[in-house]
């Protein structure tokens, strides 16, 4: 499962060593990252603060939409 999180500038600096070891996530603009849950757990364990913007399970689903149907 993936999570999208955002750091403050000081917290991002503290998080970088952990991110380099534990994640093959993506970096987006404004100190925003798409990370595996394992990396997020390591950040929490290390006391690094961030804002969780969304998790993969929170993303809207297209269930019930027919093939070729506008959503």
N, CA, C and O of each residue as an XYZ file, in Angstrom:
284
protein
N       0.838     -1.161      0.000
C       0.000      0.000      0.000
C       0.893      1.238      0.000
O       1.957      1.237      0.618
N       0.470      2.272     -0.679
C       1.240      3.515     -0.777
C       0.562      4.613      0.040
O      -0.647      4.582      0.269
N       1.361      5.573      0.471
C       0.855      6.740      1.180
C       1.505      7.978      0.572
O       2.659      7.938      0.145
N       0.763      9.065      0.537
C       1.306     10.348      0.078
C       1.423     11.236      1.307
O       0.443     11.492      2.006
N       2.647     11.701      1.555
C       2.897     12.517      2.745
C       3.656     13.778      2.360
O       4.273     13.849      1.297
N       3.601     14.780      3.248
C       4.312     16.043      3.025
C       5.066     16.414      4.295
O       4.544     16.293      5.404
N       6.294     16.866      4.115
C       7.166     17.276      5.212
C       7.305     18.786      5.268
O       7.074     19.482      4.279
N       7.686     19.282      6.435
C       8.223     20.632      6.522
C       9.679     20.521      6.075
O      10.219     19.419      5.974
N      10.300     21.640      5.814
C      11.689     21.615      5.347
C      12.632     20.951      6.356
O      13.436     20.109      5.955
N      12.566     21.298      7.662
C      13.476     20.649      8.619
C      13.215     19.143      8.764
O      14.156     18.360      8.893
N      11.953     18.745      8.744
C      11.630     17.326      8.890
C      12.051     16.532      7.651
O      12.447     15.371      7.763
N      11.967     17.148      6.483
C      12.427     16.473      5.272
C      13.917     16.162      5.378
O      14.355     15.075      5.000
N      14.691     17.110      5.891
C      16.132     16.893      6.048
C      16.409     15.730      7.004
O      17.324     14.941      6.771
N      15.628     15.624      8.072
C      15.787     14.512      9.015
C      15.355     13.186      8.391
O      15.910     12.137      8.714
N      14.360     13.233      7.493
C      13.788     12.014      6.916
C      14.627     11.424      5.787
O      14.552     10.220      5.541
N      15.414     12.230      5.103
C      16.122     11.750      3.914
C      16.955     10.486      4.131
O      16.888      9.588      3.293
N      17.726     10.367      5.195
C      18.485      9.120      5.375
C      17.577      7.887      5.480
O      17.915      6.822      4.962
N      16.452      8.029      6.133
C      15.506      6.917      6.266
C      14.886      6.597      4.913
O      14.748      5.428      4.551
N      14.518      7.618      4.175
C      13.905      7.404      2.869
C      14.868      6.717      1.908
O      14.460      5.867      1.117
N      16.120      7.077      1.975
C      17.116      6.464      1.090
C      17.323      4.980      1.411
O      17.628      4.186      0.521
N      17.156      4.615      2.678
C      17.334      3.215      3.077
C      16.086      2.369      2.872
O      16.196      1.187      2.546
N      14.897      2.949      3.057
C      13.683      2.143      3.185
C      12.652      2.308      2.087
O      11.608      1.658      2.148
N      12.886      3.135      1.098
C      11.807      3.348      0.149
C      12.316      3.562     -1.265
O      13.370      4.153     -1.499
N      11.530      3.060     -2.182
C      11.770      3.359     -3.593
C      10.634      4.257     -4.078
O      10.196      4.159     -5.225
N      10.170      5.122     -3.199
C       9.034      5.996     -3.479
C       9.356      7.087     -4.477
O      10.470      7.182     -4.993
N       8.356      7.903     -4.733
C       8.493      9.001     -5.690
C       8.501     10.329     -4.944
O       7.871     10.475     -3.897
N       9.222     11.285     -5.499
C       9.284     12.634     -4.938
C       8.477     13.556     -5.843
O       8.688     13.604     -7.055
N       7.548     14.287     -5.231
C       6.706     15.249     -5.934
C       7.097     16.658     -5.492
O       7.888     16.806     -4.561
N       6.565     17.689     -6.133
C       6.873     19.063     -5.710
C       6.412     19.351     -4.279
O       5.566     18.643     -3.734
N       6.974     20.385     -3.691
C       6.579     20.889     -2.361
C       6.806     19.876     -1.241
O       5.958     19.733     -0.360
N       7.942     19.170     -1.265
C       8.314     18.225     -0.203
C       7.248     17.153      0.015
O       6.977     16.747      1.145
N       6.655     16.707     -1.081
C       5.616     15.673     -1.046
C       6.195     14.377     -1.599
O       6.901     14.381     -2.608
N       5.893     13.271     -0.931
C       6.457     11.972     -1.288
C       5.365     10.919     -1.374
O       4.383     10.970     -0.633
N       5.539      9.963     -2.285
C       4.696      8.775     -2.365
C       5.559      7.629     -1.861
O       6.565      7.283     -2.481
N       5.162      7.038     -0.729
C       6.004      6.057     -0.053
C       5.250      4.773      0.254
O       4.020      4.752      0.313
N       6.015      3.700      0.448
C       5.458      2.447      0.942
C       5.120      2.611      2.423
O       5.709      3.439      3.117
N       4.172      1.817      2.892
C       3.784      1.866      4.304
C       4.965      1.546      5.229
O       5.044      2.069      6.340
N       5.878      0.688      4.769
C       7.052      0.343      5.572
C       7.900      1.588      5.853
O       8.357      1.785      6.978
N       8.108      2.414      4.845
C       8.885      3.641      5.028
C       8.157      4.607      5.951
O       8.788      5.263      6.780
N       6.838      4.704      5.817
C       6.051      5.580      6.691
C       6.165      5.111      8.138
O       6.295      5.932      9.046
N       6.119      3.806      8.357
C       6.262      3.268      9.710
C       7.631      3.600     10.292
O       7.736      3.931     11.473
N       8.674      3.516      9.484
C      10.025      3.861      9.948
C      10.125      5.343     10.318
O      10.770      5.700     11.304
N       9.485      6.197      9.523
C       9.488      7.629      9.840
C       8.813      7.883     11.184
O       9.324      8.639     12.010
N       7.675      7.254     11.396
C       6.963      7.420     12.677
C       7.814      6.911     13.833
O       7.917      7.559     14.874
N       8.421      5.747     13.638
C       9.266      5.148     14.678
C      10.435      6.064     15.028
O      10.883      6.085     16.175
N      10.925      6.807     14.067
C      12.054      7.715     14.275
C      11.629      9.082     14.795
O      12.477      9.945     15.026
N      10.334      9.291     14.982
C       9.855     10.560     15.519
C       9.829     11.696     14.513
O       9.833     12.865     14.900
N       9.803     11.374     13.246
C       9.771     12.398     12.201
C       8.320     12.759     11.911
O       7.486     11.885     11.675
N       8.032     14.041     11.931
C       6.659     14.521     11.751
C       6.386     14.822     10.279
O       7.252     15.323      9.562
N       5.180     14.510      9.849
C       4.742     14.765      8.479
C       3.223     14.812      8.464
O       2.565     14.422      9.428
N       2.686     15.291      7.370
C       1.236     15.314      7.169
C       0.903     14.226      6.158
O       1.443     14.211      5.052
N       0.020     13.327      6.538
C      -0.433     12.286      5.616
C      -1.550     12.879      4.764
O      -2.612     13.227      5.280
N      -1.309     12.993      3.471
C      -2.301     13.580      2.570
C      -3.333     12.555      2.131
O      -4.522     12.866      2.057
N      -2.897     11.343      1.842
C      -3.819     10.275      1.459
C      -3.098      8.945      1.522
O      -1.869      8.878      1.555
N      -3.897      7.888      1.538
C      -3.381      6.523      1.452
C      -4.044      5.867      0.268
O      -5.131      6.270     -0.146
N      -3.401      4.865     -0.277
C      -3.922      4.181     -1.451
C      -5.341      3.681     -1.214
O      -6.169      3.739     -2.123
N      -5.637      3.192     -0.020
C      -6.957      2.663      0.267
C      -8.019      3.756      0.312
O      -9.208      3.458      0.194
N      -7.612      5.029      0.483
C      -8.549      6.149      0.514
C      -8.885      6.664     -0.877
O      -9.815      7.455     -1.035
N      -8.154      6.232     -1.872
C      -8.342      6.735     -3.231
C      -9.703      6.305     -3.772
O     -10.158      5.199     -3.480
N     -10.354      7.156     -4.550
C     -11.656      6.785     -5.107
C     -11.535      5.601     -6.047
O     -10.540      5.457     -6.758
N     -12.540      4.768     -6.046
C     -12.572      3.576     -6.887
C     -13.566      3.771     -8.023
O     -14.482      4.588     -7.930
N     -13.378      3.030     -9.067
C     -14.287      3.096    -10.219
C     -15.255      1.911    -10.218
O     -15.780      1.544    -11.270
N     -15.493      1.321     -9.071
C     -16.391      0.170     -8.979
C     -17.775      0.577     -9.450
O     -18.267      1.651     -9.102
N     -18.393     -0.269    -10.231
C     -19.744     -0.004    -10.696
C     -19.788      0.759    -12.004
O     -20.848      0.834    -12.624
N     -18.700      1.316    -12.438
C     -18.683      2.038    -13.712
C     -18.497      1.021    -14.830
O     -17.618      0.162    -14.769
N     -19.331      1.132    -15.839
C     -19.243      0.218    -16.974
C     -18.069      0.580    -17.871
O     -17.555      1.698    -17.818
N     -17.657     -0.357    -18.679
C     -16.553     -0.132    -19.599
C     -16.919      0.968    -20.586
O     -17.962      0.893    -21.235
N     -16.087      1.972    -20.705
C     -16.319      3.092    -21.616
C     -17.286      4.117    -21.088
O     -17.574      5.101    -21.769
N     -17.800      3.912    -19.880
C     -18.767      4.852    -19.284
C     -18.026      6.039    -18.702
O     -16.966      5.880    -18.096
N     -18.585      7.242    -18.886
C     -17.963      8.434    -18.302
C     -18.170      8.433    -16.797
O     -19.228      8.057    -16.293
N     -17.133      8.863    -16.097
C     -17.203      8.890    -14.638
C     -17.198     10.320    -14.180
O     -17.251     10.583    -12.979
